Amino acid sequence: MSELHTMEMRQDWMLSPAGDSEPTLRTAHFLKPISNSIHEFSLNPSSSSSVLEPKGCPLKINFNGWRYPHTKWVRWVDQLKPKYESVWKKAGIFEPIMSTKSRIMKNQDLLYGVAEKWCSQTNTFVFPFAEATITLEDVMVLGGYSLFGDPVFTPLEDQEMGEVEKKLDDIERQERIIKSMAPTTSRWMDIFMNKGSEIEHEAFLVTWLSVFVFPHKYNLVKSCLFPIAVHLTRGNRIALAPAVLASLYNDLSLFKEIIVGFKKCLVRGVELPLVLEVDVQSPFYLVQVWVWERFKNLQPQSNLIDKEEHVLLRWNMVRALKIDNVRFAFDSAIDDFLWRPYVRYADKCGMYYPNDEISVPFKTDLDIQMLSFVLCLRVSELVGIECIEQYLPHRVAMQFGMDQDVPGYVSRFNETKEVAWNNYTRPSSDTSLYFPSRFFEADVTTRYAKWWKKSVLGPQGFNKNVVRRKRSARSLKFRPHHAALFPLPKLVDDDVPKVLKTMSSENSAEDGLKDEKNSDAPSSLPPEHNTLTPLLSAVEDCKTVSEDVKFKDGNSVKDGLESEKNVDANADAEATSSLSREHNTLILSPLISVEVCKNVLEDDEFKDANESKEAGLSSERMCEPETQGVSYSYLSDASIAKLEERIIRLEKLHRELKMARKSREGNARPMSGSH
């Protein structure tokens, strides 16, 4: 069957993904399936782009899978490592376990910014320059998880393994009777650490899985992970990479749904609870590290690591850059995006990155690094613990050094987890496999460029003032200059999702392993009169501000400005009534005052969120990050200039109306001595 083929080679007209080259006819390599027509499958823009508005109530994100290592956990790892290191390596979990000793500093600006770009329809980020996504390659390289092995739902094979699971079940059940709930992971460690238990190793891996891989919302031990732990203690490899990636995709879609829903509720005036909450269960730190590895303009200074150290340690305890406008940084990163960052340290990645391109006959005894690379290239279904997600690497072929053509539609095989797993492990019909040079920079077909413009991009142009850098010399032979750069359109979804919920006031079960839970979240709402409600979502929305900004009594600013030159008594009275007598400010619809707008435009002193309780919340996040202070980075230079101009005009009108009122009052006052 043709769909079993992974790659296709043919001659085609190719040009740079940045559009800065003339089409060149050459032999190109593509990932399948490929669409027969640019009209066959169109990316739905409404599901791929949405921006967070300024908000009147905060959104609390619980990153339950983002755990900082506790001293007790690190001590347990160090105690068991000498005895079980060989078993961990055989099972393919040594690096993921050791990486739990590192600490990736959370930066929510980046997380909110990249989540805005997520498209649940394709499981990809849609940037103005191309699609990109977290792939199996990323999860293997950054997380250290295995692509191969049995699925996460594999049952236990023999009686001995079943008896071990029963012992774990009995202890878990006893704790439930005592505490009326499953044991916390902290309590679980107290039960087994340094107690000489015969099932300590299994209990250790249950803790690792429950805390760092498939965490529970309330830091509880998950009994459904017992069979996986029993398998791993015996060196049986479990394919954790597809399961972890499925959980990341699922949470990114949830995250995006929350963003879209929050925006819609604000725009439509839907009444929301004081605090909204969403739980992100996956190891979401991988999303942030993915951003750091690929976006040079967002990349802080990484650590130097030894040859034997895991790649993730490059980012241990690294503080994020201070980015004034994360959204703009993502949109303008056409020259800063690294399509293949891991080729720089190929010896650490477990992937095949040859210096020169090579084609090899397909055979079952391929090197494990070759097989890993090939598995990352195939469309498939990802079987997770609680979800099944579609994996579509043919949409992001340039991340693997392959050329990009219009991606074809892929049918789902997710009726059951068994069907989905068979799709992941299906045989290949490729007779030969192509491995691109680690130095090659891929191109796109001319019809892909047309499809991208038609399906995704808008006609109004994108960031025309951005200065582009020259391309590297090695790619110029394929890319004569040809300018073509287009923007993402303004996108709107129709349905408000049902996933918004009121945050519980009850505290979660305590766990010594959990991070400083939501320590970066604001402790209180912003002051009432400094609260910002929807004003604008992106640069293109600035054009509508003049139509949306109104006086409190319903007269538009536009009408008020048009009456500047002909101020009569009626206009004076109407405009004067639009002043807030309590706060002595002009009121902008719905709740934004001129004073607040001026603070938004002029404020650049919030360097650290801890320096001022009145810092408020950034528009690109609902919770303050650990590493950055408050910024109003959603306002571009263009929108700031427009708002400043409007404020100046409003102030001028205010002064004139005030002078006219005083003049009228002076004329109406009786002269001294008159009767």
GUTORVEX-605914 format. One record per residue (C-alpha): x, z, y; residue in one letter; residue number from 1. Coordinates in steps of 0.05 Angstrom, whole numbers, plus 5000, padded with zeros to 4 digits. Each point is the difference from the previous one (the first is absolute). Example, Ala and Ser with C-alpha at 12.3 -4.5 7.8 and 13.67 -1.06 7.14 Angstrom:
! GUTORVEX-605914
SITE     c1     c3     c2   r     k
SITE   5246   5156   4910   A     1
SITE   5027   4987   5069   S     2
END
This chain:
! GUTORVEX-605914
SITE     c1     c3     c2   r     k
SITE   5000   5000   5000   M     1
SITE   5026   4981   5069   S     2
SITE   4985   5068   5029   E     3
SITE   5051   5030   4953   L     4
SITE   5056   4965   5038   H     5
SITE   5035   5042   5053   T     6
SITE   5038   4948   5040   M     7
SITE   4995   4928   5023   E     8
SITE   5056   4955   5025   M     9
SITE   4987   4937   5041   R    10
SITE   5022   4962   5062   Q    11
SITE   4961   5016   5063   D    12
SITE   5005   5001   5075   W    13
SITE   5025   5069   5019   M    14
SITE   5009   5036   5066   L    15
SITE   5020   5070   5023   S    16
SITE   4948   5054   4994   P    17
SITE   5013   5014   5073   A    18
SITE   4982   4928   5017   G    19
SITE   5067   4987   5034   D    20
SITE   5020   4939   4959   S    21
SITE   4980   4929   4988   E    22
SITE   4971   4985   4931   P    23
SITE   5053   4983   4949   T    24
SITE   4989   4967   4932   L    25
SITE   5035   5039   4946   R    26
SITE   4991   5030   4930   T    27
SITE   4963   5065   5005   A    28
SITE   4980   5055   4952   H    29
SITE   4931   5033   5004   F    30
SITE   4962   5056   4966   L    31
SITE   4934   4983   4967   K    32
SITE   4942   4993   5007   P    33
SITE   5001   4950   5057   I    34
SITE   4937   4977   5035   S    35
SITE   4982   4927   4995   N    36
SITE   4973   4999   5071   S    37
SITE   5009   5039   5064   I    38
SITE   4924   5007   4999   H    39
SITE   4995   5027   4929   E    40
SITE   5014   5072   5017   F    41
SITE   5001   5030   5070   S    42
SITE   5026   5069   5016   L    43
SITE   4943   5040   5031   N    44
SITE   5028   5023   5067   P    45
SITE   4946   5053   5009   S    46
SITE   5029   5040   4942   S    47
SITE   5072   4993   5022   S    48
SITE   5003   5024   5071   S    49
SITE   4969   5058   5038   S    50
SITE   5029   5045   5052   V    51
SITE   4989   5073   5013   L    52
SITE   4964   5017   5064   E    53
SITE   5013   5061   5043   P    54
SITE   4957   5054   4971   K    55
SITE   4954   5055   5019   G    56
SITE   5011   5038   4935   C    57
SITE   5061   5003   4955   P    58
SITE   5010   4973   4930   L    59
SITE   5038   5044   4953   K    60
SITE   5042   4965   4946   I    61
SITE   5021   5043   4941   N    62
SITE   5061   4967   4968   F    63
SITE   4992   5037   4934   N    64
SITE   5052   4957   4966   G    65
SITE   5053   5012   5053   W    66
SITE   5034   5063   4976   R    67
SITE   5063   5032   5027   Y    68
SITE   5042   5033   4946   P    69
SITE   4993   5075   4992   H    70
SITE   5060   5043   4983   T    71
SITE   4968   5021   4935   K    72
SITE   4989   4929   4979   W    73
SITE   5071   4978   5016   V    74
SITE   5026   5059   4960   R    75
SITE   4958   4979   4940   W    76
SITE   5025   4929   5004   V    77
SITE   5072   5023   5002   D    78
SITE   4989   5047   4941   Q    79
SITE   4970   4947   4954   L    80
SITE   5043   4940   5021   K    81
SITE   5061   5016   4956   P    82
SITE   4956   5006   4938   K    83
SITE   4951   4943   5011   Y    84
SITE   5036   4949   5044   E    85
SITE   5010   4952   4942   S    86
SITE   4926   5005   4981   V    87
SITE   4979   4987   5072   W    88
SITE   5044   4938   5004   K    89
SITE   4973   4974   4934   K    90
SITE   4928   5010   5025   A    91
SITE   5018   4967   5067   G    92
SITE   4983   5061   5042   I    93
SITE   5069   5028   5018   F    94
SITE   5003   4969   5070   E    95
SITE   4928   5018   5019   P    96
SITE   5012   5072   4979   I    97
SITE   5065   5006   5038   M    98
SITE   4971   4967   5062   S    99
SITE   4950   5058   5005   T   100
SITE   5057   5042   5029   K   101
SITE   5002   4954   5061   S   102
SITE   4957   5009   5062   R   103
SITE   4970   4940   5035   I   104
SITE   4979   5021   5070   M   105
SITE   4929   4977   5014   K   106
SITE   4986   4955   5060   N   107
SITE   4926   4987   5008   Q   108
SITE   5008   4949   5055   D   109
SITE   5030   4952   4949   L   110
SITE   4949   5018   4947   L   111
SITE   4940   4988   5045   Y   112
SITE   5032   4938   5029   G   113
SITE   5014   4966   4934   V   114
SITE   4933   5023   4970   A   115
SITE   4965   4962   5055   E   116
SITE   5031   4936   4972   K   117
SITE   4975   5011   4929   W   118
SITE   4953   4951   4968   C   119
SITE   4961   5029   4941   S   120
SITE   4978   4930   4980   Q   121
SITE   5071   4979   4981   T   122
SITE   5038   5067   4996   N   123
SITE   5048   4975   5053   T   124
SITE   5019   5016   5072   F   125
SITE   4981   4943   5046   V   126
SITE   5051   4995   5057   F   127
SITE   4998   4944   5052   P   128
SITE   5060   4967   4967   F   129
SITE   4979   5004   4926   A   130
SITE   4971   5043   4945   E   131
SITE   5044   5053   4968   A   132
SITE   4987   5058   4953   T   133
SITE   5028   5056   4958   I   134
SITE   5017   4968   4933   T   135
SITE   5021   5023   4932   L   136
SITE   5071   4986   5022   E   137
SITE   4992   5050   5057   D   138
SITE   4970   5054   4955   V   139
SITE   5056   4990   4949   M   140
SITE   5057   4999   5051   V   141
SITE   4975   5054   5048   L   142
SITE   4962   5045   4952   G   143
SITE   5042   4987   4937   G   144
SITE   4937   4991   4957   Y   145
SITE   5001   4958   4938   S   146
SITE   4966   4932   4995   L   147
SITE   5001   5002   4925   F   148
SITE   4972   5045   4946   G   149
SITE   4932   5021   4976   D   150
SITE   4940   5006   5047   P   151
SITE   4983   5067   5032   V   152
SITE   4938   5005   4956   F   153
SITE   5041   4997   4935   T   154
SITE   4974   5052   4950   P   155
SITE   5046   5046   4962   L   156
SITE   5026   4971   4936   E   157
SITE   5007   5056   4949   D   158
SITE   4978   5069   4982   Q   159
SITE   5062   5035   5028   E   160
SITE   4989   4969   5069   M   161
SITE   4927   5019   4996   G   162
SITE   5017   5072   4986   E   163
SITE   5045   5003   5061   V   164
SITE   4944   4973   5043   E   165
SITE   4954   5053   4970   K   166
SITE   5048   5055   5021   K   167
SITE   5001   4974   5071   L   168
SITE   4924   4996   4999   D   169
SITE   4993   5072   4975   D   170
SITE   5044   5027   5056   I   171
SITE   4963   4959   5052   E   172
SITE   4933   5024   4972   R   173
SITE   5021   5073   5002   Q   174
SITE   5019   4992   5073   E   175
SITE   4933   4969   5014   R   176
SITE   4965   5061   4970   I   177
SITE   5042   5048   5042   I   178
SITE   4998   4962   5066   K   179
SITE   4936   4959   4989   S   180
SITE   5041   4938   5015   M   181
SITE   5058   4961   4973   A   182
SITE   5068   5032   5013   P   183
SITE   5037   4980   5062   T   184
SITE   5067   4966   4989   T   185
SITE   5034   5060   5029   S   186
SITE   4966   5046   4951   R   187
SITE   5017   4951   4944   W   188
SITE   5073   5005   5017   M   189
SITE   4998   5076   4999   D   190
SITE   4970   4997   4930   I   191
SITE   5056   4957   4971   F   192
SITE   5064   5008   5042   M   193
SITE   5053   5041   4966   N   194
SITE   4951   5025   4947   K   195
SITE   5032   4965   4941   G   196
SITE   4936   4962   4983   S   197
SITE   5005   4948   4946   E   198
SITE   4959   4953   5043   I   199
SITE   5037   5013   5065   E   200
SITE   5023   4927   5004   H   201
SITE   4930   4974   4992   E   202
SITE   4975   5050   5052   A   203
SITE   5056   4978   5047   F   204
SITE   4979   4927   4996   L   205
SITE   4927   5019   5009   V   206
SITE   5020   5034   5065   T   207
SITE   5040   4939   5022   W   208
SITE   4943   4953   4985   L   209
SITE   4948   5045   5033   S   210
SITE   5040   5011   5063   V   211
SITE   5041   4938   5014   F   212
SITE   4970   4941   4961   V   213
SITE   4925   5009   4992   F   214
SITE   4986   5062   5042   P   215
SITE   4936   5040   5002   H   216
SITE   4964   5011   5066   K   217
SITE   5004   5076   4992   Y   218
SITE   5070   5004   4969   N   219
SITE   4971   5013   4931   L   220
SITE   5028   4982   4932   V   221
SITE   4965   4937   4973   K   222
SITE   4986   5005   4926   S   223
SITE   4990   4925   4996   C   224
SITE   5076   4994   5009   L   225
SITE   5017   5042   4939   F   226
SITE   5005   4940   4952   P   227
SITE   5047   4963   5048   I   228
SITE   5045   5062   5005   A   229
SITE   5002   5007   4925   V   230
SITE   5020   4927   4992   H   231
SITE   5055   5005   5053   L   232
SITE   5031   5062   4969   T   233
SITE   5012   4959   4938   R   234
SITE   5033   4944   5038   G   235
SITE   4940   4954   4994   N   236
SITE   4999   4955   5061   R   237
SITE   4935   4997   5040   I   238
SITE   4988   4944   5051   A   239
SITE   4993   5045   5060   L   240
SITE   5017   4946   5052   A   241
SITE   4934   4961   4994   P   242
SITE   4960   5065   5000   A   243
SITE   5035   5027   5062   V   244
SITE   4992   4933   5036   L   245
SITE   4926   4999   4982   A   246
SITE   4992   5068   5033   S   247
SITE   5036   4976   5062   L   248
SITE   4955   4939   5006   Y   249
SITE   4939   5042   4990   N   250
SITE   5020   5050   5054   D   251
SITE   5020   4945   5049   L   252
SITE   4931   4970   4992   S   253
SITE   4968   5068   5010   L   254
SITE   5044   5012   5061   F   255
SITE   4980   4933   5029   K   256
SITE   4927   5012   4986   E   257
SITE   5003   5065   5038   I   258
SITE   5033   4966   5059   I   259
SITE   4948   4945   5003   V   260
SITE   4943   5049   4990   G   261
SITE   5026   5048   5053   F   262
SITE   5005   4943   5050   K   263
SITE   4929   4976   4984   K   264
SITE   4971   5069   5007   C   265
SITE   5031   5007   5069   L   266
SITE   4980   4931   5023   V   267
SITE   4928   5009   4977   R   268
SITE   4995   5071   5026   G   269
SITE   4989   5029   4931   V   270
SITE   5003   5076   5003   E   271
SITE   5059   5026   4960   L   272
SITE   5018   5070   4976   P   273
SITE   5053   5038   5038   L   274
SITE   5053   4983   4950   V   275
SITE   5004   4943   4950   L   276
SITE   5042   5006   4938   E   277
SITE   5030   4951   4950   V   278
SITE   5043   5017   4940   D   279
SITE   5058   4955   4982   V   280
SITE   5020   5016   4929   Q   281
SITE   5056   4951   4986   S   282
SITE   5075   5010   5015   P   283
SITE   4989   4970   5068   F   284
SITE   5072   5013   5023   Y   285
SITE   5015   4935   4964   L   286
SITE   4960   4963   5053   V   287
SITE   5042   5029   5056   Q   288
SITE   5065   4986   4964   V   289
SITE   4976   4929   4987   W   290
SITE   4991   4991   5076   V   291
SITE   5068   5028   5014   W   292
SITE   5034   4955   4949   E   293
SITE   4968   4937   5027   R   294
SITE   4989   5007   5075   F   295
SITE   5067   5002   5036   K   296
SITE   4966   5015   5066   N   297
SITE   4969   5063   4970   L   298
SITE   5059   5021   4958   Q   299
SITE   5036   5065   5016   P   300
SITE   5072   5012   4982   Q   301
SITE   5002   5009   4924   S   302
SITE   5047   5044   4960   N   303
SITE   5061   4975   4964   L   304
SITE   4992   5010   4926   I   305
SITE   5047   4996   4941   D   306
SITE   4996   4944   4949   K   307
SITE   4967   5044   4948   E   308
SITE   4948   5030   5048   E   309
SITE   4929   4977   5002   H   310
SITE   4979   4952   5056   V   311
SITE   4948   5049   5026   L   312
SITE   5054   5048   5021   L   313
SITE   5017   4951   5057   R   314
SITE   4940   5030   5035   W   315
SITE   5007   5074   4982   N   316
SITE   4987   5043   5062   M   317
SITE   5004   4939   5045   V   318
SITE   4961   5005   5066   R   319
SITE   4959   4941   5022   A   320
SITE   5014   4961   5063   L   321
SITE   4959   5013   5062   K   322
SITE   4957   4938   5005   I   323
SITE   4958   4993   5063   D   324
SITE   4953   4949   4969   N   325
SITE   5000   4997   4925   V   326
SITE   4945   4948   4998   R   327
SITE   5038   4952   5044   F   328
SITE   5064   5014   4959   A   329
SITE   4964   4977   4937   F   330
SITE   4969   4939   5032   D   331
SITE   5065   4976   5033   S   332
SITE   5046   5011   4940   A   333
SITE   5004   4927   4980   I   334
SITE   5076   5003   5007   D   335
SITE   5007   5072   4977   D   336
SITE   4965   4996   4933   F   337
SITE   5047   5001   4940   L   338
SITE   4970   4960   4943   W   339
SITE   5051   5024   4949   R   340
SITE   5031   5065   5022   P   341
SITE   5024   5023   4932   Y   342
SITE   5049   4943   4987   V   343
SITE   5047   5039   5046   R   344
SITE   5010   5052   4945   Y   345
SITE   4981   4960   4938   A   346
SITE   5041   5045   4954   D   347
SITE   4952   5058   5012   K   348
SITE   4935   4963   4991   C   349
SITE   4994   4981   4927   G   350
SITE   4980   4930   5021   M   351
SITE   5035   4933   4990   Y   352
SITE   5025   4975   5067   Y   353
SITE   5052   4946   4985   P   354
SITE   5049   4974   5052   N   355
SITE   4981   4928   4982   D   356
SITE   4932   4973   4979   E   357
SITE   4992   4992   4925   I   358
SITE   4950   4974   4950   S   359
SITE   5000   5029   4930   V   360
SITE   4959   4982   4938   P   361
SITE   4945   5050   4988   F   362
SITE   5013   5043   4939   K   363
SITE   4978   5067   4975   T   364
SITE   5070   5030   5003   D   365
SITE   5010   4992   5074   L   366
SITE   5039   5053   5037   D   367
SITE   4956   5059   5021   I   368
SITE   5017   4987   5073   Q   369
SITE   4976   4928   4993   M   370
SITE   4936   5021   4965   L   371
SITE   4987   5052   5054   S   372
SITE   5006   4947   5054   F   373
SITE   4954   4952   4963   V   374
SITE   4948   5053   4989   L   375
SITE   4999   5013   5075   C   376
SITE   4984   4926   5013   L   377
SITE   4937   4996   4957   R   378
SITE   4929   5010   5024   V   379
SITE   4969   5055   4958   S   380
SITE   4955   5061   4997   E   381
SITE   5030   5069   5015   L   382
SITE   4972   5056   4957   V   383
SITE   5001   5067   5034   G   384
SITE   4974   5069   4981   I   385
SITE   4935   4992   5037   E   386
SITE   5000   4928   5024   C   387
SITE   5017   4928   4983   I   388
SITE   5029   4957   5056   E   389
SITE   5017   4927   5005   Q   390
SITE   5073   4980   5009   Y   391
SITE   5011   4935   5037   L   392
SITE   5075   4986   5011   P   393
SITE   4987   4925   5008   H   394
SITE   4974   5017   5070   R   395
SITE   5067   5030   5020   V   396
SITE   5048   4954   4963   A   397
SITE   5053   5004   5055   M   398
SITE   5011   5073   4982   Q   399
SITE   5030   4975   4935   F   400
SITE   5040   4942   5030   G   401
SITE   4948   4949   4980   M   402
SITE   4969   4949   5046   D   403
SITE   4928   5010   5022   Q   404
SITE   4942   4953   4989   D   405
SITE   4925   5012   5011   V   406
SITE   4982   5056   4950   P   407
SITE   4947   4985   4949   G   408
SITE   4941   5043   4981   Y   409
SITE   5011   5048   4941   V   410
SITE   4943   5022   4955   S   411
SITE   4994   5074   4984   R   412
SITE   5012   5028   4930   F   413
SITE   4979   5071   5013   N   414
SITE   4939   5010   4956   E   415
SITE   5036   5056   4963   T   416
SITE   5068   5031   5006   K   417
SITE   5018   4968   4933   E   418
SITE   4983   4931   5026   V   419
SITE   5039   5013   5064   A   420
SITE   5061   5024   4961   W   421
SITE   4998   4938   4955   N   422
SITE   5002   4959   5063   N   423
SITE   5061   5037   5025   Y   424
SITE   5037   4991   4934   T   425
SITE   4976   4928   4985   R   426
SITE   5051   4951   4972   P   427
SITE   5032   4947   5045   S   428
SITE   4999   4925   4989   S   429
SITE   5060   4987   5045   D   430
SITE   5053   4960   4964   T   431
SITE   5053   5018   5052   S   432
SITE   5007   5052   5054   L   433
SITE   5029   4989   5069   Y   434
SITE   5038   5055   5036   F   435
SITE   5015   4986   5074   P   436
SITE   5065   5016   5033   S   437
SITE   5002   5068   5032   R   438
SITE   5021   4964   5065   F   439
SITE   4943   4949   5001   F   440
SITE   4948   5003   5055   E   441
SITE   4934   4972   4977   A   442
SITE   4954   4952   5038   D   443
SITE   4927   4982   5001   V   444
SITE   4966   4933   4987   T   445
SITE   4971   4962   5059   T   446
SITE   4931   5008   4970   R   447
SITE   5010   5075   4995   Y   448
SITE   5015   5000   5074   A   449
SITE   4935   4963   5013   K   450
SITE   4962   5047   4954   W   451
SITE   5029   5061   5034   W   452
SITE   4981   4974   5068   K   453
SITE   4930   4981   4977   K   454
SITE   4985   5060   4956   S   455
SITE   5034   5058   5034   V   456
SITE   5028   4984   5069   L   457
SITE   4966   4990   5066   G   458
SITE   5009   4942   5049   P   459
SITE   5017   5043   5060   Q   460
SITE   5074   5010   4986   G   461
SITE   5037   5064   4983   F   462
SITE   5051   5038   5041   N   463
SITE   5026   4940   5038   K   464
SITE   5048   5043   5038   N   465
SITE   5036   5023   4938   V   466
SITE   5072   4974   5000   V   467
SITE   5018   4973   4931   R   468
SITE   5069   5005   4970   R   469
SITE   5037   4944   4965   K   470
SITE   4996   4995   4925   R   471
SITE   5059   5013   4955   S   472
SITE   5046   4941   4988   A   473
SITE   4986   4997   4926   R   474
SITE   4927   4981   5012   S   475
SITE   5009   4949   5055   L   476
SITE   5012   4943   4953   K   477
SITE   4927   5006   4979   F   478
SITE   4973   5018   5068   R   479
SITE   5008   4954   5060   P   480
SITE   4966   5031   5060   H   481
SITE   4925   4993   5007   H   482
SITE   4961   5053   5038   A   483
SITE   4933   5024   4972   A   484
SITE   4977   5071   5006   L   485
SITE   4928   5024   4997   F   486
SITE   4963   5066   5006   P   487
SITE   4953   5040   4959   L   488
SITE   4929   4994   5027   P   489
SITE   4957   5058   5021   K   490
SITE   4964   5021   4936   L   491
SITE   4936   5039   4989   V   492
SITE   4968   5025   4935   D   493
SITE   4925   5007   4994   D   494
SITE   4989   5062   4958   D   495
SITE   5016   5071   5017   V   496
SITE   5030   5030   4936   P   497
SITE   4972   5061   4968   K   498
SITE   5066   5034   4987   V   499
SITE   5001   5040   5065   L   500
SITE   4987   5073   4985   K   501
SITE   5001   5067   5033   T   502
SITE   5063   5040   4989   M   503
SITE   4989   5064   4960   S   504
SITE   5019   5063   5036   S   505
SITE   5024   5031   4936   E   506
SITE   5074   5001   4986   N   507
SITE   5028   4964   4940   S   508
SITE   5030   5038   4942   A   509
SITE   5069   5023   5019   E   510
SITE   5060   4970   4965   D   511
SITE   5073   5015   5010   G   512
SITE   5016   4926   4988   L   513
SITE   4955   4971   5054   K   514
SITE   5030   4978   5065   D   515
SITE   4988   5034   5066   E   516
SITE   4929   4976   4992   K   517
SITE   4978   4960   5060   N   518
SITE   5049   5039   5043   S   519
SITE   5002   4939   5044   D   520
SITE   4925   5000   5011   A   521
SITE   4972   5025   5066   P   522
SITE   4975   5071   4998   S   523
SITE   4943   4987   5048   S   524
SITE   4961   4946   5034   L   525
SITE   5024   4972   5066   P   526
SITE   4971   5031   5064   P   527
SITE   4929   4975   5009   E   528
SITE   5011   4962   5064   H   529
SITE   5064   4967   4976   N   530
SITE   4966   4971   4938   T   531
SITE   5005   4925   4995   L   532
SITE   4945   4958   4970   T   533
SITE   5003   4926   4983   P   534
SITE   5033   4960   5056   L   535
SITE   5038   4943   4968   L   536
SITE   5026   4979   4932   S   537
SITE   5054   4949   5015   A   538
SITE   5027   4956   5055   V   539
SITE   4944   4950   4993   E   540
SITE   4948   5055   5009   D   541
SITE   5024   5012   5071   C   542
SITE   4958   4942   5023   K   543
SITE   4937   5037   4983   T   544
SITE   5019   5065   5035   V   545
SITE   4972   4976   5066   S   546
SITE   4933   4989   4966   E   547
SITE   5000   5066   4964   D   548
SITE   5024   5046   5056   V   549
SITE   4940   5024   5039   K   550
SITE   4978   5051   5050   F   551
SITE   4964   5059   4973   K   552
SITE   4934   4978   5030   D   553
SITE   5006   4933   4963   G   554
SITE   5027   4956   5056   N   555
SITE   5060   4960   4976   S   556
SITE   5068   5005   5032   V   557
SITE   4997   4926   5008   K   558
SITE   4937   5006   5041   D   559
SITE   5031   5056   5040   G   560
SITE   5063   4960   5014   L   561
SITE   4959   4939   5022   E   562
SITE   4966   5045   5051   S   563
SITE   5067   5022   5029   E   564
SITE   4995   4954   5059   K   565
SITE   4927   5012   5015   N   566
SITE   4989   5074   4995   V   567
SITE   4931   5018   5025   D   568
SITE   4963   5065   4998   A   569
SITE   4966   4987   4933   N   570
SITE   5064   4979   4965   A   571
SITE   5035   5060   5031   D   572
SITE   4947   5047   4973   A   573
SITE   5001   4969   4931   E   574
SITE   5075   5001   4995   A   575
SITE   5004   5070   5027   T   576
SITE   4951   5024   4948   S   577
SITE   5048   4973   4947   S   578
SITE   5052   5051   5019   L   579
SITE   5004   5061   4955   S   580
SITE   4986   5057   5047   R   581
SITE   5029   5050   4951   E   582
SITE   5067   4966   4988   H   583
SITE   5003   4956   5062   N   584
SITE   5020   4938   4960   T   585
SITE   4970   4933   4986   L   586
SITE   4968   4998   4931   I   587
SITE   5016   4941   4955   L   588
SITE   4954   4984   4942   S   589
SITE   4994   5036   4955   P   590
SITE   5043   5061   5015   L   591
SITE   5065   4977   5032   I   592
SITE   5017   5023   5070   S   593
SITE   5047   4966   5049   V   594
SITE   5044   5062   4998   E   595
SITE   5006   4996   4924   V   596
SITE   5015   4925   5003   C   597
SITE   5055   5013   5051   K   598
SITE   5031   5052   4954   N   599
SITE   4998   4951   4942   V   600
SITE   5035   4947   5041   L   601
SITE   5052   5044   5034   E   602
SITE   5016   5052   4947   D   603
SITE   5067   4991   4965   D   604
SITE   5022   5072   4998   E   605
SITE   4972   5020   4932   F   606
SITE   5065   4996   4962   K   607
SITE   4982   5053   4949   D   608
SITE   4931   5018   4976   A   609
SITE   5019   5073   5002   N   610
SITE   5017   5000   5074   E   611
SITE   4928   4998   5024   S   612
SITE   4934   5021   4969   K   613
SITE   4965   4950   5045   E   614
SITE   5037   4941   4971   A   615
SITE   4938   4975   4965   G   616
SITE   5000   4949   4944   L   617
SITE   5032   4932   4996   S   618
SITE   4954   4941   4991   S   619
SITE   5040   4975   4941   E   620
SITE   4992   5065   4962   R   621
SITE   4949   5055   4994   M   622
SITE   5052   5053   4985   C   623
SITE   5065   5013   5038   E   624
SITE   5062   4979   4960   P   625
SITE   5059   5045   4985   E   626
SITE   5050   4956   5035   T   627
SITE   4966   4973   5062   Q   628
SITE   4964   5027   5060   G   629
SITE   4935   4974   5027   V   630
SITE   4999   4929   5025   S   631
SITE   4945   4952   5022   Y   632
SITE   5036   4944   4965   S   633
SITE   4936   4961   4986   Y   634
SITE   5002   4978   5073   L   635
SITE   5041   4938   5009   S   636
SITE   5034   4981   5065   D   637
SITE   4945   4950   5013   A   638
SITE   4944   5050   4990   S   639
SITE   5036   5052   5041   I   640
SITE   5008   4951   5058   A   641
SITE   4926   4982   4996   K   642
SITE   4979   5072   5000   L   643
SITE   5046   5018   5057   E   644
SITE   4971   4943   5041   E   645
SITE   4929   5024   4986   R   646
SITE   5017   5071   5017   I   647
SITE   5030   4979   5066   I   648
SITE   4939   4959   5017   R   649
SITE   4954   5058   4980   L   650
SITE   5039   5048   5043   E   651
SITE   4997   4952   5058   K   652
SITE   4925   4994   4992   L   653
SITE   4994   5075   4996   H   654
SITE   5039   5009   5064   R   655
SITE   4958   4948   5037   E   656
SITE   4935   5031   4975   L   657
SITE   5024   5069   5021   K   658
SITE   5019   4975   5069   M   659
SITE   4933   4964   5007   A   660
SITE   4963   5063   4981   R   661
SITE   5039   5042   5050   K   662
SITE   4988   4947   5054   S   663
SITE   4925   5001   4986   R   664
SITE   4998   5076   5000   E   665
SITE   5038   5000   5066   G   666
SITE   4951   4952   5032   N   667
SITE   4941   5040   4975   A   668
SITE   5026   5067   5028   R   669
SITE   4966   5018   5067   P   670
SITE   5048   5002   5059   M   671
SITE   5019   5069   5029   S   672
SITE   4953   5023   5054   G   673
SITE   4944   4952   4986   S   674
SITE   4928   5022   4989   H   675
END
